[in-house]
């Protein structure tokens, strides 16, 4: 029997397992709404219509459900936003298996560093009951803090980290596992004895990461919601029941990408978490404890430990040693020895990406004590070191004019598109932590300047004539800029700019921050956002600009209403969170 998450365990389960399952009754909406959504969705699906909140507005009732909002507030803080036009539409399970992967960071197909803290999560909503045979979403709980190299490993370049990229290369995702086109015997499909099942199991078994075992969200009741870390490995699952029933009993799933706009507030007495009584390895416990401290708004306590052992573990080799490297970095960040952070700073400049990644997370968890190390690294000749440094300054750097100036320089003048995009994101993280309005205003000025000089490019998949999973860096762009979409509207073109998009995400965060902006800043920013919303050919940029504009001026402002009325299409879930609906 499926176990739903209890409200008192919501945060601790999310920090440890990386996912929580909400029972329909906790949403505090009439359960009839789920049947209404399901039946209407079936009609639209059979008519082969593209389904969104525009033709199925009942989905907005779920997104504004008091219980769901309360749960998301607990995990992401109040004021959280929804990435526009990014999977805000239902998925149907069927004959095929995806492989285990982590989704890219929003907006769609845009590679950037992953936060260990709850900054972005995925919301999966099931309007109908899901049995174990209906292709339930498959996940790998406890996998959210470990990953693989991607900077010069093009198997993961496009953002979706894979456990077994050969599954893509060899075409396994295009082979029907069940249904009328399947070559497998019905008994093998039902009993999970197909070659696909075996390969997917082996990929998990080969990980050798602590606690990681597959979990399928089934059986669940109609109206259930799964919230999981954006860093969690998961996959789409094939159906195992008779394909003749699929048309009458489709399994729909709506997916939304949510992100944080405010930082956690300090609480007086952190509560003991349920997972603190579990017997887990020190590598796992130190990461969970650090993330919990961040959620509580307190600094991790300094501790002594086996310093030389941590140093050795930080340089351990192999993908199976990822938890050892990350755990050692977090332990070094908490270590009372004054040389511990210096050792992490040295590792930050190491040639191995896995070592740099671990050092980055360790230094971020150390907070402002790492400021000078990141500040110095931001001037490195290596773009990979600069990328890590600006990420660190945004996540944990001191709230000073010098740090802000450094992030601005990397945003506006760095030769790497990747570094500029991370700097754009880092400014949002920086503003999220700031309390003084003047800090937000200077950051906003830098982001406006960036939008004035960065240009969209035709999407990589079209230019290179290959799947987005196989695109490669170019002289003009050394990071994946994803798939450009128009949704059939002439106003939009298949273009992207990861720097522009991350700048606009940061502007959504900046206008959500506490403190009143000056009238001149509001005016300049409003002009910029109106221009982007009205004229940008990039659908994602236009959607983000509308979100930020609505939060900046308020939903009743005439300029907001005029821009919204002029749009050929709207991302209603995003605008709902912005206050328009």
N, C-alpha and C positions, 0 to 999 in steps of 0.2 A: 504494500500500500504506500502510495506517495505521501511523504511527510512535507507539509507546508511550513514555511518559516513563521515562527512566533514573533510578534512585534518587539519583544524584549531582546531577541537574538538577531535582529535585522542587521545592525552594524557589524557585530562581531562575526556573524556568518559571512557577510560580504567581504570583510577583511581577510578572513581565513580561507573559506571555500571559493570566494570569488563570485558567488551567485546566491540569490534568494528566490523563493517561489511564493507568490502571494495568492492566498485563497480568494475566490470571487467574493465571499461575504465581507472580506476586509476592505474591499473597494468602496463600500457604502453607496452603491448604486443599485437600482432595480435590476434584478438578474434577468428580467425579460429583455433588456437591451441587448444582451449577447445573442439571443435567438433572433432578434430583429436584424442585427448586423449580419449574422450568418445567412439568413434567408435572402436578404437583399444582395449580399455579396455573391451568393450562388447565381442569382438572376443576372447580375452584371458579368460574372465570369462566363456564363454560358453564352451571353451576347458578345463575348470577346472584347469587352470594353476595358480600357485602362482604368483601374480602380484606385481612387485617392479619396481624401476627405472631402473633395469638392462634389463628388457624386455619391459619397456615402458619409454624410456629415455626422451620423450617429457615433462614429468613432471618436469624435471630439468629446462626447459625453464620458467616454472611458478615460480620456486623457485629463479631463478636469475632475474625475472622481476624487472625492476628499481623501479616501484611504490611499489611493495611489500617489496623490500629491504629497501627502504626509510622509509616505515611505521614501519618495524621491528627495524630499526636503531633508530627511535624515541622512541620506547618503551623499547628496550633492549640495546641500544648502539651499536656502530659499532663492528664488530668482533664476533657477536653472533654465537652460534654453534647449531647444531641439534644433539639430542641424537641418537646414531646409533642403528639400528635394534629394535627400539621401536615404533611400530605402524606406521612405515614409509611405509604404504601400504593402499590400499583403503578398505572402509567398505561399505556394501550393506544393505540398509534398507529392512525390510520384515515384517514378521508376528508377531514379538515379541517386548515386551516393557522391556527395562531395568528400574531399579528403579533409583531415584535421587541419585547421588553419586559424590564425588570428586575423580579424578584420583590420584593414588599414584605419588610420585615424581620420575622422571627418574633417573637412568635406571628403567626398568619395574619392578613393584612390589617391591619397596624398600622404606620402611617407613623412613622418616626423617622429621624434623620440616619444616613447610611451611613458606616461606617468605611473608610478607605483601607487600613489595616493588616488582615492576616488575622484577623478577629474572628468572622466568620460565613461558612460556606461551604455549598454544596449537594453532596450525594453522590448520584450516579445509578448504579444497579446494573442490569445487563442480564443476566438469567439465560440468555438464548439468544443465539446469534450474530445480528448485525444487518448486513444488506446495505444497499447504497446505495438500494435500492428499498423498504425496509421502514419508511420514516419515521424515519430517524435524527435524534436531537436536533440541532438547528441552533444554533450559537453565534456570537458575534462576539468572538473573542479580541482582547485589547488595549483593550477598551471599558470596563473596570471602573472607571477613574478619572474618567470624564467622564459627565455626565448633564444633566438639564434642570431648569428651575424647577418647583416644585410648590406653594409656599406659597399663592400666589393664582392658580395655574394649575390649574384643577380637572380638566384632562385627566389629571393625574398625582396627584390628591389622595389616591386610595385606596391609593397605595403602589407600584403597578406602573407605573413610568415607561415610556412608549411612544415609539417612533420616529415613529409615524404613527397618531394617535388616530382619524383619520378612518376608518381600517380598521374600528374598533369601531363608530363612529357610523353608518357606511353599511352595516353588517351583513355585511361580507366574511367574518367568522369563522363565520357560520352557513351559508355556501354550500359545498357539497361540491365539493372539487377533484378527487377521484378516487372510485372506487367506483360502485355501480349508480345512484346519484342524481346523478352528475356529468353536466354537459352538455358537458364538454370532450372532444375527440377523444383516443383512446388514445395516438396518436403525440405529441400536444402535451403530454400528461401525462408520458410517459416522457422526453421531450426538454426538459422544463422550459420550455415555450413558452406556458403558460397566462397569463391576465391576472393571476392570483394570483402566479405566479412573477415576472412583470415588476414588479408593485407592490412586492413584497418586496425585489427587487434595487434598485429605485430608492430605496427608503428608506435603504439602506446607502450607495449611491453619493452621496446628497445630504448625508450626514454630513460628509464632508471631514475626518474625524478621522484622525490618523496611524496607519498599520499595520492599521487595522480592515478585515478581510475575512471573509466567512462561512466557517465551518468546520463540517462535519457529521461526527458521530462514527460513521463507517462507512468500510469494513467493519471490524467488530470481532468478536472471539471471544466465545463464551459465557462469562460470568463477568467480563467487563470492567467497570471502574468509572471513571466520570468524576467528578473533583472540580473544582469551579469556584467562583470568587469569587461571593458572593451579589450582587455588584454588576454581574455580567456580563450584557450583553444576550443573549437567547436566545429560542427559540420552539419550540413543538411543530410537527411536520412531517407532511405527508400521505404516505401510501403511494403508490408508483408501480407496484407489481406488480398482478397480476390480483386483483380483489376476491374472486373465488371461492376463493382460497387463504387468505384472512385468518382464517377460523375455525380451520383446521387449523394455521396458522402465525402465530399472533398475536405481535406484538412488544410484550413487556412491559418496563416500566422502573419500578424502585422509586426513590423520591426521599425523602431525609432531609435535614433542616436541622440543621447542626451549629454549635455556638458555643463560643468560648474561655472558660475559667474562670480561667486563670492567664496571667501575662505572660511574655514570653521572658526567659530568663536571660542575663546578660552572658557573652559568650565572649571568650577572650583575643585571638585573631587572626582577624578576619573573613576568610573566603576570598574570592578574586576570583570573581565570578560570570560565567557563560558569556555572558550578555547584555551585559556591559560591553565586549565586543569588537564589538558590533553598531553599525552607523552609524544612530543614531536622533537625532531632534531634541533640542535641549537641554531643551525643555518636557517631553518624555517621560523623558529620562534623569534629570533632577533628582527627579522623583517616584519612579521606581524606586529610585534610590539612597537616598532618605529612608526608604522602606518597608523596604529591605534593612537599613539601619542600625537601624531599630526592631526588626527580627527578630533582629539580632545583639546587641541590648541596648546599643548604643553611640550616642553623639550624632553627628549629621552634622557634618562639618568645616566651619568657617567659611570663606567664600570671598569674594573681591571680584568685582565684575562691573559691568555697565552699569546702574547704579541707575535712571537716568531711563527707560531702555528698559523695565525691569521695571515701573516705575510706570505707564507708558503701556499696557503689555500687560495689566495687571491690570484695567483699565477697558475693554478691547476689547469691542465689542458683537457680538451675534449668537451663535447656538448653535454655529456652526462654530468660534468663537473660544474655546470652553470649554477646550481644552488649553492655549491661550496664557495664559488667566487663571490656571488652576491651576498651570501651570509657573512663571509669574511669581511667584505667591504662595510656592511652595516655594523659589524662588531668593532671594526677599527674606528668607525665614526663615533661610537660610544665610549671608546677606550680613553681612560684618563691620562695616558702617557702623551706628552706634548708632541712626540714624534709620529704618532699614529696618523694624524691628518697629513703630515708631510709625506708620509709613505703613500697615502692615497693620491696626493697631488702628483707624485712621481708616476704612479700607475696611470693617471689620467692621460699622460703623454706617451704611453706605451704603444708599440706598433700593432699589438693584437687588439682587435675591436672588442673581443669578449672581456679583456682586462680593462679597457677604457670604459666600457659600459658599466661594469661592476663599480669601478672607482667613481664614476659619475653619480650613481645612485647612493653610494656611501657618503660622498661629499654633500649631496643634496640633503640627506638625512641629518647631517651635522649642522645644518642651518647656516646662520650668518658667519659662523667661525670659518667657513670655507670661502668666504667672499674673495679674499686676495688671491687664492689659488685659481679660482675661476676667472677672476679679472685678468690675471697674468696670462692664463691659457687662451683667453679670447684674442690675444695678439699673435698666436702661434702661426707659423708658416703652413701648418697642416690644417686643411679645412675640416678634417674629422675632429681634431682637437678643438678648433673654434666652435664647431657645432655643439660639442659636449659642453663647452664653456658657457655659451650663451643660453643653452637650456638650463644649466645650473644657476646662472645669475638670475634668470627669470623665476625659477622655482624657489630659490633660497637666498639670493644675494641681498646685501644690505639695501635698504630703501634710501638711496642717496642719489644726488645729481650725477656723481661720477659713474655709477652703475647704469643709470638711465642713459647717459651720454654714450657709454660703451655699446649698449644695446642698439641705440639709434645709429651709431656708426656702422655696426654690422648689418643692420637692416638696409641702410641706404647705399652703402659703398662696398660691401663684400662682393668679391668676384664670383662666389658660389651661390647659385640659386638656392641650393639646399640650406646653406648657412643663413641666407636672408629669410627664408621661410621659417626657420627655427627661431630666428630673432623676432620675427613678427609674432609668432606664438608666445615667445618669452615675454614680450611686452605686455601681453594680456595677463600672464601669470604674475608679472611684476605689479601691475595695477591692481590685480585681485588682492594682493597682500598689503597694498598701500592704504593709508587712511587720510592723507592730506590731499585735498582736491588739486593743488598745484602740480603734484606728481602726475595725476591722471591727465591733466591738461597738457603737460609737456609730452607725455606719451602719445596722446591723441594727435598733437601737432606732428610728431614723427610719423605716425601712421597715415595721416592725411598726405604728408609729403611723399610717402612711399606710394600711395595710390595714384599720385600725380605722375609718377615716373615708371612704374611697373606696367608691362603690357601683357595682354592675353596672347597665348599661342594656340595654334591648332592642336587638338589633343593628340597625344603621342601614339595612341593605337591607330589613328587614321593616318598620320604621317608615316609611321613605320610599317603600316599594313600588317599588323600582328596583334594577337590577343594582348590585353593590358597586362596579363601575367608575364609576358615575354618582352615587354618594351625595354629599351636600353637608354642609358644616359647619352646626352648629346653635348656638343660644344656650347649650345645655348641654354641647356637645362640639364643639370647633373642630378636631378631627382625626379621621381615619377610625378607627373601632373594629372594623371588619370584620364578618365573617359569624359569627353564633352558631350552633353546632351541638349536637345532643344525641345523635347516633348512635342514635336510637331509644330512649334510656333516659329514664324519667320523672325520674330524679334530676337530670338536666341540663336547662337551658332555653336558648333562643337569645339569650343575653345576653353582653355583653362589657364589659370595662373595661380600656382600654389602660394606665391607670396601675397598676391592680392587677397586671396581667400582667407589666409591666416591673419592678415591685417584686419579684415572685416570681422572675423571671429573675435579678435582682441578688442575691436571697437564695441561689439555687443557686450563684452565684459566690462569695458571702461565706462559705458553709459549706465551699467547696472550697479556700479560701485557706490559706496556711501559718499556723501559730501556733494555739495551743490557746485556745478560747473559755472564759470563766469558766462555772462551773456555773450561776450565776443566768441568764446570757444564754442558755445552752443550754436551760434549763428554759422561759424565756419564749418563745423561738423555737419550741421543740417544741410548746408549747401552741397557738401561733398556727398553725403548719403543720398540725397535726392538725385544727384547726377548719376551715381552708380545704379541706383534702383531703376531709374528711368532709361538709362542709355547703355549700360554694360551688356555686352553680348553673352557674357558668362552667366548662365542660369543660377549657379551657386552664389556668385557674388551679388547678383540682384536680390536673391532671397535673404542673404545675410544683411544687406544694406537696409531692406525693409524692416527686418527684425530690430536692428539698432536704431533706426529712425523712429519706430513706434515707441521704443523704450525711452528715447531721448526727449521727444516732444509730447508724447502721450497719444493715445488712440483717437482722441477727438480733434486733434490739431488739423486744420484744413490742408496743410501740406501733406500730412500723412494720408488723409482720405483721398487727396487728389492722386498721389502716387499709386496707392493701392487700386483705385478705380481704373487706372490706366494700364494695369498689368494684364497681359494675356492669360496668365495663370498665377495662382497663389499657392504657397505652401501653408495651408490653414493650421496644421499642428504647430508650426513655428510661430505663426502670428497669434495663435491662441496663447502661447506662453509669453509673448511680447505684450499681451494685454488688449489686443485688438478685438477679440471675440468674447 
